[in-house]
């Protein structure tokens, strides 16, 4: 598992360690018909954070969510929400948890309001003004009395979010919530989630296979691949360990010999390529080369896209497993 | 407790707000009108009158709304079974298929409680459906034939009964209650199958197949020695409500058998439902 290549705990990690976890997964294991879906998954999501769970289809995201909601029985391990085991005390653990799945399903022949009434009744009886307030937050006030059957996909998602927020949920689990939405709908949904997190302090676990979406919304991310966690950390950790620079010089042999003496860098991976360690400044390397008499034509940062990093991580882990 | 009833109310709203319920209830009413229309045919009326007159009674007095209502209720038995198998088979399986059950199971409600609420809603639905059939059949009969005595003929149970209006109305009401109790077994079997990982239509088909086979076996002469085991035999005990002297002991025995069966089916369904994984 990656995420902290230096092995040192950063300030935010220390803070997270002291923050009570809203979600804690302990060594979850699950197989379906002999096929391993989750392999010893452990994870901590601090309270008040928007945390991304990233992985391609079949990586184990939905199974993880299912276990957290008590819909899937794990073979081993347990999921704790706000310190309460879902497997042992499901009702208490989920008392302040809401969720929506990629396409929230409702009773199409009933109104949005009636649907909310039905779903929230499985938690508690929610007073009408409180329901109206949440309906207003998601922007459905004008259409809440319409039958859900006539709702657009975007409206369904917003209704799904409303039911996930009621009665007064502090944790919302979102499984591919922007599936089927147009770009405008995706943008609206993202803003809504950010607003809820900012204004109400709601912890959000955002599951998606869309890298860009998770990147725009989440501070931290865990990447799942074939049921295993292959990364858990901040985006900067993911990017930082992969920073590279390409030097275009007149004599690469001489330049590489000079650079090889600099600590915390790796020369290689093709002519002109240098991988940078932590606290290494490109300007220092340029100075070293100039002082050594190497003529530099260009310096090009070779920051790989997140997609490349993601693919490389998942590919590496697949090869290892 | 009030939350429990609120949840039960929600479940009933879901069942009764469905278009299928409205269509189904409409279909029952249409069949009632059809039976009524068939009884306007001379040959049909003649057969009925002959039956009453051969027993030495005046057929005119007993060709009433009550009698018509009872004939209609008996005629719609198969349709009632089909409809209840459809409703019971849908109650879990259709929600799993539609994804709404997963939405419900995000909530802190326990699976057992959810199941109990759904089963109770199905049982209430069964009673209300039979009540609707009984009341609308009586209303249709009274509109066409007015008040009068009640005549009931069920050769298999050896019931040949004639009652005056008041007594007949009490027997008719009691019969609707026992008729509903009998049909709870159909609902229970469909409900149990609905808890398994199968399509709603499969749960309905298996339920209907079971009752058809049970009915055929019950009428097989070789199985006479074990006929008390057949579910349809025990379900037919409701007809004894019309016997001059109601055989309470036999009816209690038959219903105890059915209740035992219903309870077993629900427990099996619950065991399956509680152990299942729900995942897209």
Interface residues (C-beta under 8 A of the other chain):
Chain A: X32 X62 X63 X66 X69 X70 X71 X72 X73 X90 X91 X92 X93 X94 X95 X97 X98 X99 X100 X101 X102 X103 X104 X105 X106 X107 X109 X110 X114 X117 X118 X119 X120 X121 X122 X123 X124 X125 X163 X164 X173
Chain B: X2 X3 X6 X7 X10 X13 X14 X17 X18 X19 X98 X99 X100 X102 X103 X104 X105 X106 X107 X108 X109 X110 X114 X275 X277 X278 X279 X280
